[in-house]
Amino acid sequence: MKRWMEYAIAALCGLIFGLGLIVAGMTNPAKVQGFLDLAGDWDPSLAFVMAGAIAVAILPFQSLRRRTQSLCGTPLHLPGQTKAGKTRLIIGSLLFGTGWGIAGFCPGPALVGLASAWLPALLFCAGMFAGFALSGRNTPAATSDDA
Amino acid sequence: MHIVNFTPWSALVGGALIGLAAALLALCLGRVAGISGIAGRLFERGTPDRSWRVAFLLGLCAAPWLLAALGFAFEHPSSTSPGLLLGAGVLVGLGTRLANGCTSGHGVCGLARLSGRSLIAVLSFMSAGFVTVWLLRHVVGA
C-alpha cells in the first residue's frame, strides 16, 4: 500500500473518532463527571457511548482474529497475550481513573479541547504529556502494549 | 439518584462513530485506536512508526475545526482549578501509559477484542473515577 494512503486512512479515522467524541458530548468534562457522579444527579450517557462504540467495533475486531494481516496488507499490531504484570495494569488504571474523575478529561477529548485552544484542556494536556514522559522513565518494558 | 442531562441518542450515534473509526483503523492498518498509546508513544525513544500517529492525531484535532467551519461551535464550562487540571493531567498521562491504554484503547478496542486485561483496566479506572467524584462532590465539597 502507498504510504500516503496509509496516512490518509489514519487521518480519516482520527477525524471520525474526534467527531464521535464531540457528537457524544464526551468533550464536555461536566458530562463525563455527571456519569461518574453515581451518588448525585446521574447522567448515564457515557455508558451508551461505550455500548454504541463496542457494538460497532466488536465484529470487525473479532474478524481480525482469523487474519494475519490487515485488509491493506500491513502487519497487524494488535495486542497478543501480554505478559506485563497485572499490578502495573491495575495501578495505572487507578491513577488514570483518579485524574479522569478530578478533571473529567480522558486523553482523546483533552486533545480535541487542546486543538480548540481551550484553556482547561491546554492545562490538562500539559500535565498529561508530563505524565507520559514520567512513565517512560519507569517503564523499561515500554514495548509490551495493550492498546 | 436522579437521572439528569441524559442524551441517549447522541451518545449512541457518537459512540457508533468512535467504534467505526476504531474498526476502520484496525481493519485497514492493523492498529488499535488507543489515544493514550498513539499520543504517548510519539515521544518515546524507539517508536519506529510515528507518521501514522501524527496523521491520526491531526485528523482528531481537525474535528472541532471542521464542526466550527460548519457552524457548530461548542463551548463548555470547566469548574476545575488550574492546579487540579495540571495534576489530573499528570495522573492520566502516567496512569494510561503504565496501564497501556485508556478509555479508547481498553474501553472500546480492548472490550471489543474481548480482552480480559482490558476488562480489568476498565473496572479499575471506572471504580477510581466513581470514588474520586464521590469524594470531591459529596465528601470534600459537601
Contacts between the chains, C-beta under 8 A, distances in Angstrom:
chain1	res1	chain2	res2	distance
A	3	B	51	7.7
A	6	B	29	6.2
A	6	B	52	5.9
A	6	B	55	8.0
A	7	B	51	6.1
A	7	B	52	6.0
A	7	B	55	4.0
A	8	B	55	7.5
A	9	B	24	7.0
A	9	B	25	7.5
A	9	B	28	5.0
A	9	B	29	6.0
A	10	B	25	6.9
A	10	B	29	6.4
A	10	B	31	7.7
A	10	B	52	4.2
A	10	B	53	7.7
A	10	B	55	4.0
A	10	B	56	4.3
A	10	B	59	6.9
A	11	B	55	4.4
A	11	B	56	6.5
A	11	B	58	5.8
A	11	B	59	3.8
A	11	B	62	7.7
A	12	B	24	7.3
A	12	B	59	6.2
A	13	B	21	4.6
A	13	B	22	7.8
A	13	B	24	5.1
A	13	B	25	4.2
A	13	B	28	7.9
A	13	B	29	8.0
A	13	B	33	6.4
A	13	B	56	6.1
A	13	B	59	6.6
A	14	B	21	7.3
A	14	B	55	7.0
A	14	B	56	3.9
A	14	B	57	6.1
A	14	B	58	6.6
A	14	B	59	2.7
A	14	B	60	3.9
A	14	B	61	7.7
A	14	B	62	7.6
A	14	B	63	7.8
A	15	B	21	8.0
A	15	B	59	3.9
A	15	B	60	6.9
A	15	B	62	5.5
A	15	B	63	5.6
A	15	B	66	7.1
A	16	B	17	5.5
A	16	B	18	7.9
A	16	B	20	5.9
A	16	B	21	4.0
A	16	B	24	7.2
A	16	B	59	7.8
A	17	B	17	7.4
A	17	B	18	5.8
A	17	B	21	3.8
A	17	B	22	7.3
A	17	B	33	6.2
A	17	B	35	7.9
A	17	B	56	7.9
A	17	B	59	7.5
A	17	B	60	5.8
A	17	B	63	7.7
A	17	B	104	7.7
A	18	B	59	6.8
A	18	B	60	4.2
A	18	B	61	7.1
A	18	B	62	7.0
A	18	B	63	2.7
A	18	B	64	7.0
A	19	B	14	7.9
A	19	B	17	5.7
A	19	B	63	4.9
A	19	B	66	7.3
A	19	B	67	7.2
A	20	B	14	4.7
A	20	B	15	6.8
A	20	B	16	7.4
A	20	B	17	3.0
A	20	B	18	3.8
A	20	B	19	7.9
A	20	B	20	7.5
A	20	B	21	6.3
A	21	B	14	6.7
A	21	B	18	6.6
A	21	B	63	7.3
A	22	B	14	7.2
A	22	B	63	6.0
A	22	B	64	6.5
A	22	B	67	6.2
A	22	B	74	6.6
A	23	B	10	5.7
A	23	B	13	5.8
A	23	B	14	3.7
A	23	B	17	6.2
A	24	B	10	6.3
A	24	B	11	5.3
A	24	B	13	7.5
A	24	B	14	2.5
A	24	B	15	5.7
A	24	B	17	7.7
A	24	B	18	7.0
A	25	B	7	5.9
A	25	B	10	6.2
A	25	B	11	6.7
A	25	B	14	6.9
A	26	B	14	6.9
A	27	B	64	7.7
A	27	B	74	6.9
A	27	B	76	6.9
A	28	B	74	7.8
A	28	B	76	4.4
A	29	B	76	6.6
A	29	B	78	5.4
A	29	B	80	7.1
A	30	B	76	6.6
A	30	B	77	6.3
A	30	B	78	7.5
A	30	B	79	7.6
A	31	B	5	6.7
A	33	B	133	5.6
A	34	B	4	7.0
A	34	B	5	5.7
A	36	B	129	4.4
A	36	B	130	5.6
A	36	B	132	7.3
A	36	B	133	4.1
A	37	B	133	4.9
A	37	B	134	7.3
A	37	B	137	5.9
A	38	B	1	6.9
A	38	B	130	5.5
A	38	B	133	8.0
A	38	B	134	7.0
A	39	B	1	7.3
A	39	B	134	5.3
A	39	B	137	7.4
A	39	B	138	5.2
A	40	B	1	7.8
A	40	B	137	5.9
A	40	B	138	6.8
A	41	B	1	7.7
A	41	B	2	4.8
A	41	B	3	7.6
A	41	B	4	4.1
A	41	B	5	7.7
A	42	B	1	5.2
A	42	B	2	6.9
A	42	B	3	5.6
A	42	B	4	7.0
A	43	B	3	7.2
A	43	B	4	5.9
A	43	B	5	4.5
A	43	B	6	5.6
A	43	B	7	7.9
A	44	B	3	6.6
A	44	B	6	5.6
A	44	B	8	7.8
A	45	B	5	7.4
A	45	B	6	5.9
A	45	B	7	5.1
A	45	B	8	6.9
A	45	B	10	7.8
A	45	B	11	4.1
A	46	B	11	7.3
A	48	B	8	5.3
A	48	B	11	3.7
A	48	B	12	5.3
A	48	B	15	6.3
A	49	B	11	4.7
A	49	B	12	7.6
A	49	B	14	5.8
A	49	B	15	3.9
A	49	B	18	7.0
A	50	B	15	6.4
A	50	B	103	7.9
A	50	B	107	5.8
A	50	B	108	6.6
A	50	B	111	7.5
A	51	B	12	7.3
A	51	B	15	6.5
A	52	B	11	6.7
A	52	B	12	4.1
A	52	B	13	7.1
A	52	B	14	7.2
A	52	B	15	2.7
A	52	B	16	4.5
A	52	B	18	7.6
A	52	B	19	6.4
A	53	B	15	4.2
A	53	B	16	6.8
A	53	B	18	4.3
A	53	B	19	3.6
A	53	B	22	6.8
A	53	B	108	4.5
A	53	B	112	7.7
A	54	B	19	6.5
A	54	B	108	6.2
A	54	B	111	5.3
A	54	B	112	5.1
A	55	B	15	7.9
A	55	B	16	7.2
A	55	B	19	6.6
A	56	B	15	7.7
A	56	B	16	4.9
A	56	B	19	3.1
A	56	B	20	5.5
A	56	B	23	6.2
A	57	B	19	4.0
A	57	B	20	7.8
A	57	B	22	4.8
A	57	B	23	4.7
A	57	B	26	7.7
A	57	B	108	6.2
A	57	B	109	6.8
A	57	B	112	3.9
A	58	B	112	4.5
A	58	B	114	7.9
A	60	B	23	3.7
A	60	B	26	6.3
A	60	B	27	5.3
A	60	B	112	7.8
A	61	B	22	8.0
A	61	B	23	7.0
A	61	B	26	6.0
A	61	B	109	6.9
A	61	B	112	4.4
A	61	B	113	4.9
A	62	B	112	7.9
A	62	B	113	7.8
A	62	B	114	7.6
A	63	B	27	7.8
A	64	B	26	6.0
A	64	B	27	7.0
A	64	B	30	7.7
A	69	B	30	6.7
A	70	B	26	7.5
A	70	B	27	6.3
A	70	B	28	5.8
A	70	B	29	5.6
A	70	B	30	3.7
A	71	B	27	5.2
A	71	B	28	5.6
A	72	B	28	5.1
A	72	B	29	6.5
A	74	B	29	5.6
A	74	B	30	5.2
A	75	B	30	6.0
A	76	B	30	3.9
A	77	B	30	5.3
A	77	B	31	5.4
A	77	B	32	7.1
A	78	B	26	6.8
A	78	B	30	6.6
A	78	B	32	6.1
A	78	B	113	7.1
A	79	B	32	6.9
A	79	B	100	7.8
A	79	B	110	7.9
A	79	B	113	7.7
A	79	B	115	7.1
A	82	B	100	7.4
A	82	B	117	6.4
A	84	B	100	7.0
A	86	B	117	7.5
A	86	B	120	6.7
A	88	B	98	5.4
A	88	B	99	7.1
A	89	B	98	7.8
A	89	B	99	5.1
A	89	B	100	7.2
A	89	B	117	6.0
A	89	B	120	6.1
A	89	B	121	5.8
A	89	B	124	7.6
A	90	B	99	7.7
A	90	B	120	6.5
A	90	B	121	7.7
A	90	B	124	5.1
A	91	B	95	7.9
A	91	B	98	6.3
A	91	B	99	7.8
A	92	B	94	7.5
A	92	B	95	4.7
A	92	B	96	6.8
A	92	B	97	7.1
A	92	B	98	2.9
A	92	B	99	3.0
A	92	B	100	7.5
A	92	B	121	7.8
A	93	B	95	6.5
A	93	B	99	4.5
A	93	B	106	7.5
A	93	B	120	7.5
A	93	B	121	4.5
A	93	B	122	7.8
A	93	B	124	3.5
A	93	B	125	4.3
A	93	B	128	7.1
A	94	B	95	7.1
A	94	B	124	5.3
A	94	B	125	7.0
A	94	B	127	7.7
A	94	B	128	4.6
A	95	B	91	4.9
A	95	B	92	7.8
A	95	B	94	5.8
A	95	B	95	3.2
A	95	B	98	6.9
A	95	B	128	7.6
A	96	B	91	6.8
A	96	B	92	5.5
A	96	B	95	3.2
A	96	B	96	5.0
A	96	B	99	6.2
A	96	B	102	6.2
A	96	B	125	4.9
A	96	B	128	7.3
A	97	B	95	7.5
A	97	B	124	6.4
A	97	B	125	3.4
A	97	B	126	6.5
A	97	B	127	6.6
A	97	B	128	2.7
A	97	B	129	4.3
A	97	B	132	6.9
A	98	B	88	7.8
A	98	B	91	5.4
A	98	B	95	7.5
A	98	B	128	4.9
A	98	B	129	7.5
A	98	B	132	5.0
A	99	B	87	7.5
A	99	B	88	4.0
A	99	B	89	6.7
A	99	B	90	7.2
A	99	B	91	3.1
A	99	B	92	3.8
A	99	B	95	6.4
A	100	B	88	7.6
A	100	B	92	6.2
A	100	B	103	7.7
A	100	B	125	6.4
A	100	B	128	7.5
A	100	B	129	4.9
A	100	B	132	7.6
A	101	B	128	6.6
A	101	B	129	4.1
A	101	B	130	7.4
A	101	B	131	7.4
A	101	B	132	2.9
A	101	B	133	4.6
A	101	B	136	7.1
A	102	B	80	6.7
A	102	B	84	5.6
A	102	B	87	7.1
A	102	B	88	4.0
A	102	B	91	7.3
A	102	B	132	5.9
A	102	B	136	6.9
A	103	B	78	7.9
A	103	B	80	5.3
A	103	B	84	6.9
A	103	B	85	5.5
A	103	B	88	3.6
A	103	B	89	7.0
A	103	B	92	7.5
A	104	B	78	7.5
A	104	B	80	7.2
A	105	B	88	7.1
A	105	B	89	7.5
A	105	B	92	6.9
A	106	B	35	7.7
A	106	B	92	6.7
A	106	B	102	5.4
A	106	B	103	4.5
A	106	B	104	7.7
A	107	B	35	4.2
A	107	B	36	4.5
A	107	B	39	6.2
A	107	B	92	6.6
A	107	B	93	7.9
A	107	B	96	6.2
A	107	B	102	5.1
A	107	B	103	7.7
A	107	B	104	7.5
A	108	B	35	4.2
A	108	B	60	7.0
A	108	B	102	7.7
A	108	B	103	7.1
A	108	B	104	5.6
A	110	B	89	7.4
A	110	B	92	7.6
A	111	B	35	6.7
A	111	B	39	6.6
A	111	B	57	6.7
A	111	B	60	5.9
A	111	B	61	6.4
A	112	B	60	6.4
A	112	B	61	6.9
A	112	B	63	6.1
A	112	B	64	5.6
A	113	B	64	8.0
A	114	B	61	7.3
A	115	B	60	7.5
A	115	B	61	3.4
A	115	B	62	7.5
A	115	B	63	7.6
A	115	B	64	5.6
A	115	B	65	7.0
A	116	B	64	4.5
A	116	B	65	7.7
A	116	B	68	7.8
A	118	B	76	7.7
A	120	B	78	3.8
A	120	B	80	6.6
A	120	B	85	5.6
A	123	B	82	5.4
A	123	B	85	4.2
A	123	B	86	5.4
A	123	B	89	6.9
A	124	B	85	4.8
A	124	B	86	7.3
A	124	B	88	6.3
A	124	B	89	4.2
A	124	B	92	7.6
A	125	B	89	6.3
A	126	B	86	6.3
A	126	B	89	6.3
A	127	B	85	6.9
A	127	B	86	4.2
A	127	B	87	6.4
A	127	B	88	6.6
A	127	B	89	2.3
A	127	B	90	4.3
A	127	B	91	7.9
A	127	B	92	7.5
A	127	B	93	6.6
A	128	B	89	4.1
A	128	B	90	7.2
A	128	B	92	5.3
A	128	B	93	3.8
A	129	B	43	7.2
A	129	B	89	7.8
A	129	B	93	6.3
A	130	B	89	7.2
A	130	B	90	5.5
A	130	B	93	6.3
A	131	B	89	6.4
A	131	B	90	4.3
A	131	B	91	6.7
A	131	B	92	6.3
A	131	B	93	2.2
A	131	B	94	3.8
A	131	B	95	7.3
A	131	B	96	7.9
A	131	B	97	7.2
A	132	B	36	7.9
A	132	B	39	7.2
A	132	B	40	4.3
A	132	B	43	6.0
A	132	B	93	4.5
A	132	B	94	7.6
A	132	B	97	5.6
A	133	B	43	6.6
A	133	B	93	7.8
A	134	B	90	7.1
A	134	B	93	7.1
A	134	B	94	5.1
A	135	B	40	7.4
A	135	B	93	6.9
A	135	B	94	4.9
A	135	B	97	3.5
A	135	B	98	5.6
A	136	B	43	7.4
A	136	B	44	5.4
A	136	B	45	7.9
A	136	B	97	7.2
A	138	B	98	7.7
A	139	B	97	6.8
A	139	B	98	6.8
A	142	B	41	7.9
A	142	B	44	5.8
A	142	B	46	7.6
A	142	B	97	8.0
A	143	B	46	7.7
A	144	B	100	7.1
A	145	B	37	6.5
A	145	B	100	5.4
A	146	B	34	7.8
A	146	B	99	7.1
A	146	B	100	3.6
A	146	B	101	4.7
A	146	B	105	6.5
A	146	B	106	6.6
A	146	B	110	6.6
A	146	B	115	7.4
A	146	B	117	5.9
A	146	B	118	6.7
A	146	B	121	7.3
A	147	B	32	5.1
A	147	B	34	3.4
A	147	B	36	7.5
A	147	B	37	5.3
A	147	B	100	5.7
A	147	B	101	3.0
A	147	B	102	7.5
A	147	B	104	7.4
A	147	B	105	2.3
A	147	B	106	5.5
A	147	B	109	5.9
A	147	B	110	5.8
A	147	B	118	7.2
